[in-house]
Amino acid sequence: MKIIILGAGQVGASVAENLVSEANDITLVDTSAVQLAALRSRLEVRTVCGNAAAPSVLREAGAEDADLLIAVTQSDQTNLCACRIAKVVFNLPTRIARLRSTDFADYPELLDDDNFAVDFSICPEQIVTDYIRRLIAFPEALQVLEFADGAVSLVSVKAFEGGPLVGKPLKNLRQHLPDVEARIVAIYRNGLPIPSDGATLVVPGDEVFCLAASTDIRKVLRELRRTDRPMRRIMIAGGGNIGQRLARSIEAEYVVKILETSEARAELLATQLNGSLVLRGDATDEKLLESEGIDEMDLFVALTNDEEDNIMSASLAKRLGARRTLALINRKSYVDLVQGGPIDIAISPAQTSIGSLLAHVRRGDVVAVHSLRRGAAEALEIIAHGTPKESKVVGRRIEEIALPDGASIGAVVRAGQRGDGKAARRQVIIPHHDTVIEPEDHVIVFCTHKNLVRKVEKLFQVGFGFL
């Protein structure tokens, strides 16, 4: 696929890094020659330096015969103009835009083909906000991801000494939870995936990925570690876009304090937030944290634009008594270094939001993609189409499907039907070896290595007879 990416910042670079390894033809466009040179030195991409909203620059980038435009610059206006030009001037088939402003959600008609011609829009800040909210709801988890409109949840948790299943084989999960269907889809030990069959023992420190119906996920988590008490008090460092969005979304349910260094920004936040206490100050100031009761906080969230400050403030908050800490960190290498020490959870905004983009790039009918373990693994939600004659999946038992080693089907979501023929609540199936895949099933596939994704996509593609 020939793809043009506008913007070589954190999001653009992360998208390029994910897609270039899948034999796509990638061209990056940015106004910074320095950033482009740095990316060109480590990725096999073509680069064009210039204004992403200029027709001449898009033509130089290959818009005349490109398949996909991903506009993820820092400017909403540039992204919108580029999509419009790509449609009108070059008739570029698919256009995705990053939109940071919330205004466009109120006027979706502005994005249709008669206006800015955006096929799909993403807001990384909102995606990260929703992601943090799920982590607040599941304080034991390292990652909480949803599939099939929230019907299925995939949760990553670190196994702790004392959990009922820790030190015992996975097959015991059914004995502990006889009324719950769940699947341990992967276990990572010392950063590497290990085989996970019924005889595999869970040991303290293992990172365990568990898939179950969202209504059952808490019961499964209790088998792997002690249940943390619910969050009540939360302190947010940084009142930027993400900090403001998070405070607004949780202030009705939690006691929220937000620290902001800028006086003007702090005053603005105070007028726009209703239940949060806004304080002007530096989150790396030990005396300020102590005076504001950091030792009583259930969660400290560092969301400033400076990742070094986030690392320092979250580490300091933990030392001063915060129960759990989370830091926003742009560099993927930093995430691996700091998570699990004083910082309980480190989040890369680009890696967290990239799944929304990948779902529109993947081949076949891929509904959702979640990047796991900082991009090393992926979980996909794919719709099974066709008949047994046209598909390698439909009409076949799980044991008959030629999945590559390292890929596993963790759940199947099937549309239910009432007696009157109308759609009923969807059924979540944790499949066994003899489960048969039916047409239009939503199949959740876990890939322990990212390089397995293309093989899985190819497996789910239907023959030409279906088209």
N, C-alpha and C positions, 0 to 999 in steps of 0.2 A: 504494500500500500504506500502511495506517495503522500506524505504528510508535511504540512507547513505549520510550524509552531512560532507564534508571535510572542516574544518576551523570553528573555534568557535569565529571568530571576529564579527564585527557589522553585516555584511551581513549574515553570517552563523547563528548567534543567532536569527536574525530577521526571517529568513526562518524557522528555527526550531519552533519558537514561533507561527508562522502562521499555520504551518502544524500539529503540535502536537495536536492542539485543534480540529482537524478534524478526529480523530481516526486513524491516521497513525502511523506506527511503525517506530520511528526515532532513528537512531544511529549517534552520533556526534563524529568526530575524530579531535584531535588537539594535538600539542606538549605541550601545556600548561595545566598542571594538575589543576592549580588554576582556569583558565577560565572554564574548564570543570566542576569542582566542583561547581562553582557559578551557572552555568546553570542547573546542575543536581538538585540543591536545590530548584529551582523554576519551572522547567519543568519536565514532565514525559518522560524523554529521557534516552537512554542507552548511555554511553560514552566509548571511547577507546582512551588512551593516546599513541601517537606514530607518526611516520612519515607517512603521508597520501599517499606517493608514494611507500611504502613498501608492497609487496604482502602479507607478514605475517600479517601486520596491517589490510589490507583490508579483509583478510580472518577472522580475529578476529572480525571485524565489521559486518560480515555476508554477504560479497559480493557474496558468492556462490548461495544464493537464494534471493538476493535483486532485487527490481523492478527498482530502480532509484538511480543513483549516482549524487550528486550535489557537484562539486569541486569548492569551493569558498575561498581557502586559499589566502594569500597575494602574493604567488609566481605563476606566469604563468607556470613555468617549472614543479612545483609540480602538478598543476592541469592537465596539458597535460599528464604527465607521469601516473598519477592515472587513467585517462580515458583510456589510451592505455592498461594498465595492467588489468583494469576492463573488457575490451573487450576481450583481448587475453587469459588471464588466467581464468577468471570467466564467460565469455560470458554474462556479465551483460547487460540487454536489452537496457536501455536508460542512456545516459551520458551527463551531462551538465557541462560546464567549464566556470569559470570566467577568462577573458583574459584582462589584463590592457593595454598591448602593442597594438599599432595600426598596427604593422607590419603584423599581421595575416590576417587583412582585405585585404591585397594585394595578399595573397597566400592562398585562401580558400581551395585549394586542400590538404594543410597540415592537415586539420581537418577531411578528409574523412576516411572511414573505413580502408583503406590501410595504413594510417599514424597514426595520433594521436587518431582517432576514437571518435571525439567529435560530438555528434548529434546536439547540440545547444550551442552556446557561447554567453555570455553576457559581457558587459563592463559597470559596474555601473557608472564609471566616465563619460562616454559618455551619458548615460541615464540621469544623473543629469544635464549635460551641456545642452542637448536638452530641458529638463524641464525648466531650467532657461531662455533659449531663448524664449520659449513660453510665459513665464511670462513677459518678456521684451516687447513682442509684444502686450500683453494685460495688461497694467499697472494697470487696475482697479481690476484684478482678484487675488484670493488667490491660485487657482489651475486651470490649463488648461490641459485637457486630450483629446487625440484623439482616434477615433475608425474608423474602416473600411478604413484604409490607409488614414486617414485625412479627410474623407467625413463628419464625424460627430464630433462635439466637445462638451465636457462636461466641463462647467466652474463653479467654485465656486466663489461667490462674497459676500461681506458683504453689506447688504442694508443700505444706508445712507439717512438721512433726506433730502428731496428735490427731490428724484427720482420719476418719474411719477407714478410708480406702488406702491411706498411705502405708507402704510396707506390705501391701497385699496385692494379689493379681487382679487384673482388670475384670476378669470374669465374675468377681465378687460384687461388682456394681449392681448386677441384676438381683443378687440376694439381698443387698441393702435397700434397694429401691424396686421392689417387685411390681409396683403399679406405675412406674415411670419408664418411658422409652427414652434412652439417651445413648450417645455414642462418643467415646473418646477417639477423636479422629487423628490426633497426633500428639506425640510427647517429644519434647526437646530436652536433652540432658547435656549440660556443659555447652550449650549453643548448637548442638547437632541433633538431627532427628534420629530417633531410635525406633525399631520395629515395635508396633503396638498391637499385639494380639491378646487373646484371653489370658495367656500365661505371663504377660509382661507385668513386672512389679513397679509400682509407683514409689519413688524414693523422695525424701525431702529435697527441695530445690528444683525438682523437675518443673518445666513449664508445660502445662497440660492444656490442650485445646479440646473443649467439650461442646458438642452440638446437641440441642434438644429443643422441644417446643418452648417458646418464651415463657409460658405459664409454669413450666417445670424446672427452669434453669436454676432457681435458687436452691431447690432440693438437691440437685446434683452438686452444686458448689459446696454444700455442707459436707459432702463426702470427702472432699479433697483438702479442706482446711477449716479452721475454726471460723465461725461466722462473726464478722466484725459488727459492732453495734452501728446503727444507722447514723448517717451524717446529720449534724444539726448546725454547727457553726463553721462558716467558711470565710477565709480571707483571700482576697484576690489582689495580686500585685500587678498593676498596669491597667489603666482605664482606656486603652485603645479600642479598636473595633471589636476584638474578641472579648476583652474584659467587660466592655459595656454590654455586649450581647449576652454574655454568660450571667452577669449580675441581673439584668432585666428578666432573664428566663427563670431564675431560681429564687429571686428575692421574696416571692410570696410563700415559699415553702421552707426556706432556711434563713438563719441569721447571717447576714452578709455584710462584711466590711471590705471596702475597696481602697487601695492605696494608689495615689497618682502624684507624680513629681511636679507636673505642670499646673500652675495655679489656674490658668484659664481653662484647661481641660477639666480640672477638678470642679470648678464652678459650673461648667456645662453639665457634667455628670450629675451633680447635685440637683439640677433642675429637671433632668430627664429620668432619674431613677426615683422610685417611690418608697421602697422599703429598705434600701441599702444605705449604710453609713459611709459617706465619702470622706476620706482623710487625705490631706495633702502631705506627702512625705516620701522618703526613700525607703524602699523595702529592704535595702541592705543595711539600714540603720538599726543596730542591735537594741538600742534604748527605746526606739519607737515601737519595735515589735514587742518588746517586753511590756511596755506601758499599755499596749492595746490587747494584752492577754493572749499572746501567741501560744502559750502553753495550754490554753483552753480550746484551741481550734482543732476541729476534726479534720480539716483539710486546708492546706495552704497551696494556692495555685499561682504560679509565676508566669504572667502572660505579657511581659513588656516586650518591646521591639529589640532589646539587647539580650542575646542568649547568655552572655557571660553573667550579666546581672541576674538573669533567671536562675542560673546554676548556683550562684553565690547566695541569693536570697532564699531559695528553697533549701539549700544545705544548712543555712543559718537557722531557718525556721524549724527544721527538724532537730537541730542541736538544742534549740530553746524549748522544745517540748511539743511541737505540732505533731498530731497523731499520724498524719499522712501528708505527703508532699507531691506535687506535680509541677513539672516545668516544661515550658514550650521551648524547643531547641531546633534550630533550622538544620544544623549540620548532622547528617546521619551518623557520622563517625562519633560525634559527641554523645548521641543518644545511647549507643552501645556502651560507651565508657561510664556514663553516670548512672544509668538505671540500675536499681537494686542496691545502691549504697544509701547515702542520706536522702537521695531522691528516689521515691518509690516508683514513680511513673514519669518517663520522659516521652514527650510527644513531638514528632516531626510534622508540622502543618502540611508540608507538601505530600508526605507519605500517607497522611490521614485522609487527605482530600482527593488523592489521585484515582481512587477506585471509581468515582463518578465519571471521570474522563475515560478510564479504561473500558468501562462497560459499553461505550459508544465506539470503541476502536476494535474490540474483540470481534472475531468472525463468528458467524452463527447467531442464534437468538440469545445473546447473553444479557440477562436482566440486571445483574449486579456483580460487581467485582470488589473484593476487599483485599487490600495489600496487608500482609502479615509479616511480623518479625522484620520490620524496617525494609520491606520490599523483597525479602528472600523467598517468601512463600505467598501463595494466593488462594483465596476461596472464591468460587464462582457459582452463581445461580444461573442455570441454563435451562431453557425450555426445550423439551424433547418433542420434535415435530415428526410428521410422516407416518408411514406404515412400516411393518416389519420388512417389507420388500425394499423400501427406500431408505430406511434408517438402520444404523448399526447398533442402535440402543433400544428403540421402541419394540415392544413385544418380546423382549429378552429378559431372562433372569439376571440378577446382578452378577452371579458367578459366570455367566456367559459373555459378559461385556469385557472387551479387551482393553481394560484400563492400563496405562503404563505404570510401572513400579513407582511408588511414591504418590500416586493419586488414588483417592478413595471417595466413594459416594457416601456421604454422611447422613443425608436426609432427602426425602421426597415429599413435596407438597402437592396434593391432588385436590382439584376442585370437587366439592361435594355437590349433590343434587337432591332436592326435596322431591316428595312424591308428586307435586304439581308441576315438576319440570323446571322450577326456578332454581337459581344457584343457591347453595347453602354454604355454611361455614367451611372453609378449606380444611382438609385433613392433613395432619403432619404425620408422616410415616418414617420411623427410623428403620431402614431396610435391613433385611437379612439376606443370606445368599440366594434364597429362592424368590425374593420379591421381584415382580415383573414390572418393568417400566411401561406406562401407558402414554398414549398421545396427549400432549399438552401438560404433562407433569412438569413441575419446576424441580429440577434436580440440583442439589447442593453438592459440589465437588470440592474437596480439599486437596491442594497440591503442595507437597512438602518442599518442592523446589520450583522456582519460577519457570525454569526451562521446560516444564511439563505442560504448560498451559496450551501451547500450540497443538500438541498431540491430543489433548482433551477436546479442544475446539473442533479439530478435524473429525474426531470420533462422533461428535454430535451433529455434524453437518449432514443434511439429507441429499439424496441423489437428485438429478435433474428432473426425474419423473414427478417429484413432488411439486416442483415449480410449474 
